[in-house]
Amino acid sequence: MSRRGKNHRNAQAKIDRAREYGSNEAIELLKGSSFAKFDETVDICFNLGVNPRHADQMVRGAVVFPFGLGKAVKVVVFAKGDKATEAKDAGADFVGDMDLVTKIKDEGWLDFDKAIATPDMMGLVGRIGKILGPRGLMPNPKVGTVTFDVTKAVNEMKAGRVEFRVDRAGVLHAPIGKKSFTVEALAGNLNALVETIMKLKPATAKGTYMKQAVLSSTMGPGIRLDVAGLQAELKN
C-alpha cells in the first residue's frame, strides 16, 4: 500500500475522522488545511439510499450554481438555421451540424466541455453517441441539453451548470467550486446542490435517502459532513 505524503498526513491530522462537521466549519477546515500550490477543485460525494439498478431509483439531474464553478466552459451547440444564429448570439464557442459531427467522428475533435443540441439534430448527433456518451458529453433531454431554448441552455452552461448522476453503488460525485472561493460561495453552491438532490428523491426509495456526505479538495483528505444539518439549513 502506498504511503501518503507528509503534507497530506499533516492535513489529515487536523481533521477528526469520527466527527461530522457543519458545512461552513467543514469548508473553513478544508481551506485551512489545504497544501497544494494550485487552485484546487472542491468536490462533494454523497452516499444515497437508492438502488440505481431499478430505473425508478435513478437519481440524475443538473444544477446551476449561484456562484459558478470558477472556470471557463467551452460549449458546442448542434443546431442549424435560426437556432444556430441564436446559439452564436448566446455565446456558444462552437456551432454547427453535420460539419461538427464529421469533425468529431473523423478527427476525434473534442475540444469542448459541454454539448447542447436542438431536438431536430439528434438524428445526426446519435451517430457520434459512442464517442460522446462515455465522456459525459452526449446531449440528453432529461438534463436540459436537448432543447430548442438554446439561449437558456448556453447561458446556464456558461454560468456554471453541473450535471450529476448516481453510480451503481448509490454514490454521487459533483464539484462545487474552487478552493479560492469564499466560504459563503462554496456553502451557497453546496446548498443549491443539496436542495436539488433532495427534490429528486425517488418515491420508491426506502429508509434514509441521504446517508453520508464527504467534502474534499483535489489533493486533500475527506471531511465528513453532518447530512441532517445540511438538510435542516434548507428549511431555514
Contacts in CASP RR format, 6 or more apart in sequence:
PFRMAT RR
TARGET T0000
AUTHOR 0000-0000-0000
METHOD contacts of the structure
MODEL  1
MSRRGKNHRNAQAKIDRAREYGSNEAIELLKGSSFAKFDETVDICFNLGV
NPRHADQMVRGAVVFPFGLGKAVKVVVFAKGDKATEAKDAGADFVGDMDL
VTKIKDEGWLDFDKAIATPDMMGLVGRIGKILGPRGLMPNPKVGTVTFDV
TKAVNEMKAGRVEFRVDRAGVLHAPIGKKSFTVEALAGNLNALVETIMKL
KPATAKGTYMKQAVLSSTMGPGIRLDVAGLQAELKN
4 12 0 8 1.000
7 35 0 8 1.000
8 35 0 8 1.000
8 219 0 8 1.000
8 220 0 8 1.000
8 221 0 8 1.000
10 33 0 8 1.000
10 35 0 8 1.000
11 33 0 8 1.000
11 34 0 8 1.000
11 35 0 8 1.000
11 220 0 8 1.000
11 221 0 8 1.000
12 220 0 8 1.000
12 221 0 8 1.000
14 29 0 8 1.000
14 32 0 8 1.000
14 33 0 8 1.000
15 29 0 8 1.000
15 33 0 8 1.000
15 221 0 8 1.000
15 222 0 8 1.000
15 223 0 8 1.000
17 224 0 8 1.000
19 224 0 8 1.000
20 224 0 8 1.000
20 225 0 8 1.000
20 226 0 8 1.000
20 227 0 8 1.000
21 29 0 8 1.000
21 223 0 8 1.000
21 224 0 8 1.000
21 225 0 8 1.000
21 226 0 8 1.000
22 225 0 8 1.000
22 226 0 8 1.000
22 229 0 8 1.000
22 230 0 8 1.000
23 187 0 8 1.000
23 190 0 8 1.000
23 191 0 8 1.000
23 215 0 8 1.000
23 225 0 8 1.000
23 226 0 8 1.000
23 229 0 8 1.000
23 230 0 8 1.000
23 233 0 8 1.000
24 183 0 8 1.000
24 187 0 8 1.000
26 215 0 8 1.000
26 223 0 8 1.000
26 225 0 8 1.000
27 42 0 8 1.000
27 183 0 8 1.000
27 186 0 8 1.000
27 187 0 8 1.000
27 190 0 8 1.000
27 215 0 8 1.000
28 183 0 8 1.000
29 223 0 8 1.000
30 42 0 8 1.000
30 179 0 8 1.000
30 215 0 8 1.000
30 216 0 8 1.000
30 217 0 8 1.000
30 220 0 8 1.000
30 223 0 8 1.000
31 179 0 8 1.000
31 183 0 8 1.000
33 220 0 8 1.000
33 221 0 8 1.000
34 40 0 8 1.000
34 179 0 8 1.000
34 217 0 8 1.000
34 219 0 8 1.000
34 220 0 8 1.000
35 219 0 8 1.000
35 220 0 8 1.000
36 179 0 8 1.000
36 217 0 8 1.000
36 218 0 8 1.000
36 219 0 8 1.000
36 220 0 8 1.000
39 178 0 8 1.000
39 179 0 8 1.000
39 180 0 8 1.000
40 178 0 8 1.000
40 179 0 8 1.000
40 217 0 8 1.000
40 218 0 8 1.000
40 219 0 8 1.000
40 220 0 8 1.000
41 175 0 8 1.000
41 177 0 8 1.000
41 178 0 8 1.000
41 179 0 8 1.000
41 217 0 8 1.000
41 218 0 8 1.000
42 175 0 8 1.000
42 176 0 8 1.000
42 177 0 8 1.000
42 178 0 8 1.000
42 179 0 8 1.000
42 181 0 8 1.000
42 186 0 8 1.000
42 215 0 8 1.000
42 216 0 8 1.000
42 217 0 8 1.000
43 173 0 8 1.000
43 174 0 8 1.000
43 175 0 8 1.000
43 176 0 8 1.000
43 215 0 8 1.000
43 216 0 8 1.000
43 217 0 8 1.000
43 218 0 8 1.000
44 173 0 8 1.000
44 174 0 8 1.000
44 175 0 8 1.000
44 176 0 8 1.000
44 190 0 8 1.000
44 193 0 8 1.000
44 213 0 8 1.000
44 214 0 8 1.000
44 215 0 8 1.000
44 225 0 8 1.000
45 171 0 8 1.000
45 172 0 8 1.000
45 173 0 8 1.000
45 213 0 8 1.000
45 214 0 8 1.000
45 216 0 8 1.000
46 171 0 8 1.000
46 172 0 8 1.000
46 173 0 8 1.000
46 197 0 8 1.000
46 210 0 8 1.000
46 211 0 8 1.000
46 212 0 8 1.000
46 213 0 8 1.000
47 170 0 8 1.000
47 171 0 8 1.000
47 211 0 8 1.000
47 212 0 8 1.000
47 213 0 8 1.000
48 59 0 8 1.000
48 166 0 8 1.000
48 170 0 8 1.000
48 171 0 8 1.000
48 172 0 8 1.000
48 197 0 8 1.000
48 205 0 8 1.000
48 209 0 8 1.000
48 210 0 8 1.000
48 211 0 8 1.000
49 170 0 8 1.000
49 205 0 8 1.000
49 207 0 8 1.000
49 208 0 8 1.000
49 209 0 8 1.000
49 210 0 8 1.000
49 211 0 8 1.000
50 57 0 8 1.000
50 58 0 8 1.000
50 59 0 8 1.000
50 166 0 8 1.000
50 170 0 8 1.000
50 202 0 8 1.000
50 205 0 8 1.000
50 209 0 8 1.000
51 57 0 8 1.000
51 170 0 8 1.000
52 58 0 8 1.000
52 59 0 8 1.000
52 166 0 8 1.000
52 167 0 8 1.000
52 168 0 8 1.000
52 170 0 8 1.000
53 168 0 8 1.000
54 204 0 8 1.000
56 202 0 8 1.000
56 203 0 8 1.000
56 204 0 8 1.000
57 202 0 8 1.000
57 204 0 8 1.000
57 205 0 8 1.000
58 165 0 8 1.000
58 166 0 8 1.000
58 202 0 8 1.000
59 165 0 8 1.000
59 166 0 8 1.000
59 172 0 8 1.000
59 197 0 8 1.000
59 200 0 8 1.000
59 201 0 8 1.000
59 202 0 8 1.000
60 142 0 8 1.000
60 143 0 8 1.000
60 163 0 8 1.000
60 164 0 8 1.000
60 165 0 8 1.000
60 166 0 8 1.000
60 200 0 8 1.000
61 142 0 8 1.000
61 143 0 8 1.000
61 163 0 8 1.000
61 164 0 8 1.000
61 165 0 8 1.000
61 196 0 8 1.000
61 200 0 8 1.000
62 143 0 8 1.000
62 144 0 8 1.000
62 161 0 8 1.000
62 162 0 8 1.000
62 163 0 8 1.000
62 164 0 8 1.000
62 196 0 8 1.000
63 161 0 8 1.000
63 162 0 8 1.000
63 164 0 8 1.000
63 192 0 8 1.000
63 193 0 8 1.000
63 196 0 8 1.000
64 156 0 8 1.000
64 159 0 8 1.000
64 160 0 8 1.000
64 161 0 8 1.000
64 192 0 8 1.000
65 159 0 8 1.000
65 160 0 8 1.000
65 161 0 8 1.000
65 162 0 8 1.000
65 176 0 8 1.000
65 177 0 8 1.000
65 188 0 8 1.000
65 189 0 8 1.000
65 192 0 8 1.000
65 193 0 8 1.000
66 188 0 8 1.000
66 189 0 8 1.000
66 192 0 8 1.000
67 177 0 8 1.000
67 181 0 8 1.000
67 185 0 8 1.000
67 186 0 8 1.000
67 188 0 8 1.000
67 189 0 8 1.000
68 159 0 8 1.000
68 160 0 8 1.000
68 177 0 8 1.000
68 189 0 8 1.000
69 160 0 8 1.000
69 162 0 8 1.000
69 175 0 8 1.000
69 177 0 8 1.000
69 178 0 8 1.000
70 160 0 8 1.000
70 177 0 8 1.000
70 178 0 8 1.000
70 181 0 8 1.000
71 178 0 8 1.000
73 113 0 8 1.000
73 114 0 8 1.000
73 157 0 8 1.000
73 158 0 8 1.000
73 160 0 8 1.000
74 93 0 8 1.000
74 94 0 8 1.000
74 111 0 8 1.000
74 112 0 8 1.000
74 113 0 8 1.000
74 114 0 8 1.000
75 91 0 8 1.000
75 92 0 8 1.000
75 93 0 8 1.000
75 94 0 8 1.000
75 112 0 8 1.000
75 113 0 8 1.000
75 114 0 8 1.000
75 115 0 8 1.000
75 116 0 8 1.000
75 154 0 8 1.000
75 157 0 8 1.000
75 158 0 8 1.000
76 92 0 8 1.000
76 93 0 8 1.000
76 94 0 8 1.000
76 95 0 8 1.000
76 100 0 8 1.000
76 112 0 8 1.000
76 114 0 8 1.000
76 115 0 8 1.000
76 116 0 8 1.000
77 84 0 8 1.000
77 87 0 8 1.000
77 92 0 8 1.000
77 94 0 8 1.000
77 95 0 8 1.000
77 96 0 8 1.000
77 115 0 8 1.000
77 116 0 8 1.000
77 117 0 8 1.000
77 118 0 8 1.000
77 150 0 8 1.000
77 153 0 8 1.000
77 154 0 8 1.000
78 96 0 8 1.000
78 97 0 8 1.000
78 100 0 8 1.000
78 101 0 8 1.000
78 115 0 8 1.000
78 116 0 8 1.000
78 117 0 8 1.000
78 118 0 8 1.000
78 121 0 8 1.000
78 124 0 8 1.000
78 125 0 8 1.000
78 139 0 8 1.000
79 86 0 8 1.000
79 87 0 8 1.000
79 95 0 8 1.000
79 96 0 8 1.000
79 97 0 8 1.000
79 116 0 8 1.000
79 117 0 8 1.000
79 118 0 8 1.000
79 121 0 8 1.000
79 150 0 8 1.000
80 96 0 8 1.000
80 97 0 8 1.000
80 118 0 8 1.000
80 120 0 8 1.000
80 121 0 8 1.000
83 118 0 8 1.000
83 148 0 8 1.000
83 150 0 8 1.000
84 95 0 8 1.000
84 96 0 8 1.000
84 97 0 8 1.000
86 150 0 8 1.000
86 151 0 8 1.000
87 95 0 8 1.000
87 116 0 8 1.000
87 150 0 8 1.000
87 151 0 8 1.000
87 154 0 8 1.000
88 95 0 8 1.000
89 151 0 8 1.000
90 150 0 8 1.000
90 151 0 8 1.000
90 154 0 8 1.000
90 155 0 8 1.000
91 154 0 8 1.000
91 158 0 8 1.000
92 116 0 8 1.000
92 150 0 8 1.000
92 154 0 8 1.000
93 112 0 8 1.000
94 100 0 8 1.000
94 112 0 8 1.000
97 121 0 8 1.000
97 124 0 8 1.000
98 124 0 8 1.000
101 124 0 8 1.000
101 125 0 8 1.000
101 127 0 8 1.000
101 128 0 8 1.000
103 109 0 8 1.000
104 110 0 8 1.000
104 128 0 8 1.000
104 131 0 8 1.000
104 132 0 8 1.000
105 127 0 8 1.000
105 128 0 8 1.000
105 131 0 8 1.000
108 131 0 8 1.000
110 131 0 8 1.000
110 135 0 8 1.000
110 137 0 8 1.000
112 137 0 8 1.000
113 157 0 8 1.000
114 137 0 8 1.000
114 145 0 8 1.000
114 157 0 8 1.000
114 161 0 8 1.000
115 125 0 8 1.000
115 132 0 8 1.000
115 137 0 8 1.000
115 138 0 8 1.000
115 139 0 8 1.000
115 145 0 8 1.000
116 139 0 8 1.000
116 145 0 8 1.000
116 146 0 8 1.000
116 147 0 8 1.000
116 150 0 8 1.000
116 153 0 8 1.000
116 154 0 8 1.000
116 157 0 8 1.000
117 125 0 8 1.000
117 139 0 8 1.000
117 145 0 8 1.000
117 146 0 8 1.000
118 146 0 8 1.000
118 147 0 8 1.000
118 148 0 8 1.000
118 150 0 8 1.000
119 141 0 8 1.000
119 146 0 8 1.000
119 147 0 8 1.000
119 148 0 8 1.000
122 139 0 8 1.000
122 146 0 8 1.000
125 132 0 8 1.000
125 138 0 8 1.000
125 139 0 8 1.000
126 138 0 8 1.000
129 138 0 8 1.000
132 138 0 8 1.000
132 139 0 8 1.000
136 163 0 8 1.000
139 145 0 8 1.000
139 146 0 8 1.000
140 146 0 8 1.000
141 147 0 8 1.000
143 163 0 8 1.000
144 153 0 8 1.000
145 153 0 8 1.000
145 163 0 8 1.000
147 153 0 8 1.000
162 174 0 8 1.000
162 175 0 8 1.000
162 193 0 8 1.000
164 172 0 8 1.000
164 173 0 8 1.000
164 174 0 8 1.000
164 193 0 8 1.000
164 197 0 8 1.000
165 172 0 8 1.000
166 172 0 8 1.000
167 173 0 8 1.000
172 197 0 8 1.000
174 193 0 8 1.000
176 186 0 8 1.000
176 189 0 8 1.000
176 190 0 8 1.000
176 193 0 8 1.000
177 185 0 8 1.000
177 186 0 8 1.000
177 189 0 8 1.000
179 217 0 8 1.000
181 189 0 8 1.000
190 215 0 8 1.000
190 230 0 8 1.000
191 230 0 8 1.000
191 233 0 8 1.000
191 234 0 8 1.000
194 210 0 8 1.000
194 230 0 8 1.000
194 231 0 8 1.000
194 234 0 8 1.000
195 234 0 8 1.000
197 210 0 8 1.000
198 209 0 8 1.000
198 210 0 8 1.000
198 231 0 8 1.000
198 234 0 8 1.000
201 209 0 8 1.000
210 227 0 8 1.000
210 230 0 8 1.000
210 231 0 8 1.000
211 227 0 8 1.000
212 224 0 8 1.000
212 227 0 8 1.000
213 224 0 8 1.000
213 225 0 8 1.000
213 227 0 8 1.000
213 230 0 8 1.000
214 222 0 8 1.000
214 223 0 8 1.000
214 224 0 8 1.000
214 225 0 8 1.000
215 222 0 8 1.000
215 223 0 8 1.000
215 225 0 8 1.000
216 222 0 8 1.000
216 223 0 8 1.000
END
